[in-house]
Amino acid sequence: MIDIKFRFYDKIQREMFYWTAENQEVELEVAILVPARYIIMQYIGLQDINKKDIYEGDLLKSKDGKTNVVIWSNKLSGYILGTWLKKGKEKDLDVKTLEEKIVECTYFIGDDDKIIGNIHENLELMEIK
């Protein structure tokens, strides 16, 4: 069974908060009701090579050196790894609207992929196409 975990990026404080049933740094209801302030990202049920939990919006470096972002695909009803945006850098990206900006994607998160950051705190690590 997959643990239900979320994390929230606070756009005002520019800080990441985590939520599980046992540990609630941010009230889930508050984060959901204030989307102008919080960006909600869900744990995808997988871990990287270092056994670190993978969330939507994480940047993963693959064995071949490619950097990808983890997003939910409405078209495929699953998480995918996307290779970056069609045009320039963007500010305050939302994982819920990234799918339309992806140039190419893969459907497999490898056992050797490593989390190197996330799109909210480490956007500079993403390759812009």
Secondary structure as UniProt FT lines:
FT   STRAND          6..10
FT   TURN            11..14
FT   STRAND          15..19
FT   HELIX           28..33
FT   TURN            35..37
FT   STRAND          38..47
FT   TURN            49..50
FT   STRAND          53..55
FT   TURN            56..57
FT   STRAND          58..61
FT   TURN            63..64
FT   STRAND          67..73
FT   TURN            74..77
FT   STRAND          78..85
FT   HELIX           95..97
FT   HELIX           99..101
FT   STRAND          102..106
FT   TURN            111..112
FT   STRAND          114..118
FT   TURN            119..121
FT   HELIX           123..125
//
